[in-house]
Amino acid sequence: MKTIFTKLKYCLTPLFTLVVIHAVNGQAIHRDFKFKKGEEFQRQIVIKSNCLLQRGGQKLNLSTYSSVSKLYKVNNISGNSASMSITVNKIIDSINALGQKVAFNSDKRPDPDSFIQMTLLQMIGKPALISVDAAGKILSVQKQLPADDTLLSFTGIQNETLTAGSLLEFTIDFPSNAFLKKGYTWKNTAGTAVTNFTIYAVNSRTTTITYTTTDLAGNLNSRINGVLLVDNDSGIILKRSTQSVTTGYELVKGVIYTATRRTATSEVCYKTPAASN
C-alpha cells in the first residue's frame, strides 16, 4: 500500500484549495480581523473524491470520503499579532481501493494493526502553533500539525497550509464596499493558475462569490468551479463549495501512469458559541 501512496500522491493532492488561497492573496486590500484572546473558530471540511489510476491495461479505482473538524483558538494578543493554536479534534475517513475498504473514526478504537488508522490517530489533539497578523497572514510557525503528506493525499484529507506569508484558510482578503456589486468580475493569476471571480450576490451581511480556476501545470491539469460565502464584516469564509477535475500523468521507468480525479468539497466555519459571548 505504501507504494500506491507514492504513485497516487501527485493526483490526489488537494490543489484546488491552494489555488484559491494564492489567487485571492494577490489582492492588495487587507482587512483587520481584530482577533481577541480566547476566541475560537470551528472549521469542518468534507471531501469526497474518486480517482482512476491506469497503467497500460491495469486500472485502479480509488474512492475516498473524509470529514475533518478543526478548532482554531486565539491564545494571546501582542501588539498587532495573535498567537493561535490549530487542533484537529475529529476525523472520519474511508478508503475503497483494490477491493478493500479502510474506515477510520477518531471517536472509536482504531485497529492497532492498521498503518493508516494508527497514523491518522496521531493527528488528533496535537495542536499546531502559529502567529498571525491583523490581516490573518501567518507570520511564523512554531509547530506544524502532525501529518504525512503522502498518506493525507491518499486518504483524501486536506492538509493545512501553514507557511509564513500565507493566509489562514478560513480568511480572505476581500473588501465590502459599494464598488463591488453583483456582476462585478476580476481575474487573478498565480503561477500557472488563472482564476476568474464573479460577484454573484451581495447583501448587508454576506457576499457570494463564484469562481473558476484553470491550472495547466505540465503533467498536472486542474479545472475547478467553486462558490464562497464571505462575511462582509469579518472577511471570514463562512462556507466554501468546490467541484474539481484533475488529470495528470507520470513517467516511471518508461511506464506512463495516467490519472483522473473528481473531487467535491464543502466546508463551514463559525465562531463557537462560548467564544461569541
JOZI-V592927 format. One line per field, one symbol per residue. ss: DSSP state (A for helix, B for strand, O for the rest). Layout:
ss->???
This chain:
ss->OAAAAAAAAAAAOOAAAAAAAAAAAOOOOOOOOOOOOOOBBBBBBBBBBBBBBBBOOBBBBBBBBBBBBBBBBBBBBBOOBBBBBBBBBBBBBBBBBOOBBBBBBOOOOOOOOOAAAAAAAOOBOOOBBBBBBOOOBBBBBBBOOOOOAAAAAAAOOOOOOOOOOOBOOOBOOOOOOOOOOOOOBBBBBBOOBBBBBBBBBBOOOBBBBBBBBBBBBOOBBBBBBBBBBBBOOOOBBBBBBBBBBBBBBBBBOOBBBBBBBBBBBBBBBBBOAAAAO
